[in-house]
Amino acid sequence: MPTLTINGKQVTVPAGTPIIRAAAQVGVNIPHFCYHPTLSTPGNCRMCLVEASDARGLAASCYHKCTEGAVVNTETARVKAARQAVLEFILVNHPVDCPICDQAGECKLQDYYMTHDHKPSRVTTAKNSKSKAKPIGPHVVFDGERCILCTRCIRFCDEITGTSELTTEQRGDHTEITTFPGRELDNAYSMCVTDLCPVGALTTRDFRFKTRVWLLSSTDSLCTGCSRGCNIHMEHHEGEVKRYRPRLNPEVNEYWMCDEGRLSYQHHNLGRTTAIRLRDQREVQWPRAARQTAEALTAAVAKANGQVAMLTSPQLSCESLLAAREFASTVLGNATVYVGGNPSGGNDAFLITSDKNPNRAGVVQVFGPAILANTAYKLLEEMEQGRVQALYLMRGELPFDTAGRARFAAALSRVALVVYQGPHGLDLEERAHIFLPSATHAEQDGTYVNETGYAQAAYAAVPAMGQALADWDVLSRIARAAEMPLSFDSFDALHATLAATIAAE
Amino acid sequence: MERVITANWHVEKAYTLSVYQQHGGFKSLKKVFGMERGAVVPELIKSNLRGRGGAGFPVGAKWSFLPKGTDVPKYLVVNADEGEPGTFKDRFIMERDPHRLMEGCIIAGFTLGLKAAYIYVRGELVLATRRMEAAIAELYAAGLLGKNIQGSGLDFDIYVHRGAGAYICGEETALIESLEGKTGQPRLKPPYPAVVGVFGCPTVVNNVESIACVPLVIERGAEWWAAQGSEKNGGPKIVQISGTVKRPGTYEVPNGISLRDVVFSDLYGGGPLDGRTIRAVIPGGTSCPVLRADQLDVKHDFDALKEKPFETMAGTSGVIVMDETVCVVRIAARIARFYHHESCGQCTPCREGTGWVSKILDRIEAGGAKRAEVDQLLDIVNNIRGNTICPFGDAVGMSIGAYLRQFPEEFIAHVEQGRCTYPAW
């Protein structure tokens, strides 16, 4: 455990720690491009050079290990001059096309130029030409001229995904990142290279030219694509979710997320059904919709002779599920609760899990493990045998293939009253007697329990679209209209109840 | 003077085992087999044999850094990627006297307990490769390579590996990467090859001439060897003279001979061409800072050339001579273009800086540059120097910087006259 002094501050770190990490511990930020804590250290950008008493010349702080008694200075004139020199060298062949670069605003080269160089250019010579706007895979575009050759992307594909699609070709200032012949950057995590890329050399085809990043607001949220529950920055502008970016959580997803999950932001914007639709098809506002739904449900439950069902979903947050539990026992008169959700899919040994729902563990927490026996398939059989008179559907995701969904849709016609609450109409909306639009997880707060039992919060990022409301709010309004109000009247109260319930059970 | 290293160069068919043995070959190996294993390294240290690849690191010391008593295999890598412009000595050793190199390898193998030697030879040196491959085949047939060589208990192999034409692969860690089948780019150090070398194993990397000298040190004795040169620069060495001299070529000289003698002596360079005056001399390959003609009274060895006011290096002893007909700006531009072409592209200052420097020098040489760019140039090369992963950046900084330091008036003249006044090549 060597103890060393960095900018006058003493720090003790485990043997083998590079200076850059020890510096971070005492709040000294050393600029760097190629260093990344989870990747190997090539020491090639030379941006992190510092003065260390145990080094000949300047030391690359990403690589130079801390030694006992070393004195490190990161802000001397010599270090500053070296940083300026490195930035100047990078800019010799850099196109400085920030106005049309998607990275502008979140570019380390821009940031460091402003903080560490900020001098007019002395470059009088012509710049090299390299690949421009070259798609190198289904999701990623490459710009060779912006590239600073930090090789993070290559190391990511070598060391994290193990797919090794990328390498460099040519030599000197003609060096370019490229895929191996006949290959493309096509792995399940390929877009992570765009997060790693400190400049605008690698950008996603999806986000390209969509929004200037400085217009984006960011909300801490989760990816709901599978039961991993990758932590994300949900980034949005003018009420529309624009992209997901992985948010560091060493326990769950580290710095990464899969491409499928990253692109799943689109479900917040696409295929939404955001208008209330009652039986008479007329435009209607929530008070009336709640009243009519309450009336229809009360009547149907009274006639149903106990043959009432509710389909919940592991797509829902724990809070929504808890509200549903109460709703099922009061308004729906002890309805039988079933569990829907997306069908399971492929998984891998890294982040992607086979359960394509974010909160199955939460369903178990709220309803108890026995609930899992009440599958959507069981509900389907009950419906087909005419044993369901009233059905309350929360979310339309079903663990069926296309044929199974068609069978389910057909079986709905045997149910006297179908109320469907969800953010997307999917193919079930027209079969339901009442459709109530609800919010996606971008539009409401919620807690999700991932596969390993890790409870995580996702916060509302954007206002709910159209007439959509938070799931708990929809249920609460109907319950109030049915004069059986739920035991909470706000999300915070619901969240507190959830905490108390889980603690008690 | 007596030829030692180059003794066999003019012997017919000295590249065959029988001729090599007729001229005393493999006596040193026999002597080493009779010595204590631990006795060779002190002998080398005493001999002051310095590495002949450019840096002049003492060979004995380098060998002593190899960890002892480990189970992992250890290797010798012979750097035969002779690529420094102005250097042409190793190829003659390999072409004309390959068995001396092999003998040195086997001595290293016995002394250091090595598993094998890899000779990484510059791809262009086809004859050298063929001669070495033939030599190795002869040695296996004669029982001087393979299992239990001459009953010594030593199992040792030698492999020849051809490079693919990158100057940077002469840098020892880039060479190792290339040998392992990877892109030839230098590694971060430490660890040094003595700890983590080829295939992750301890490795000693030596130049061809250094290894070829080892049997001679054993044969003649460390005292004799040390007495041949200047202080701490033992033995004879091979200088190569090119450029505007009467007798360009490869000569064996005592270490520490005056640079003036190398250039002017009738035994060696023979002085300038008739009616010409020498203006500049590069003492050891293009990476070494250039000297003016009035700076030649200096011992040509690894230490004296480093001192002020010379501040250059003996390098590979590839002496390049230029007379008054040569435009030094054009030389600097040409060398810069070489560095631009050969920079591996790994780290920023060298990758971007070499191209920038080359372009500016081309502008200056063509007469299109402003005065400010000349001043900038020195700043730029100093920014490359010392900030890179490997010594390539230092070489750029030192060599190009020296032209600016030694001949500033030439650069300014180009800018002021807006053209180069020297005849085109």
Interface residues (C-beta under 8 A of the other chain):
Chain A: T41 P42 G43 N44 C45 R46 M47 L49 G57 L58 A60 Y63 A81 A82 A85 V86 E88 F89 I90 V92 N93 R122 V123 T124 T125 A126 N128 I148 L149 T167 T168 Q170 R171 G172 D173 H174 T175
Chain B: A166 T183 L188 H340 H341 E342 S343 C344 G345 Q346 C347 T348 P349 R351 E352 G353 T354 G355 W356 K359 I360 R363 A369 K370 E373 Q376 N383 I384 G386 N387 T388 I389
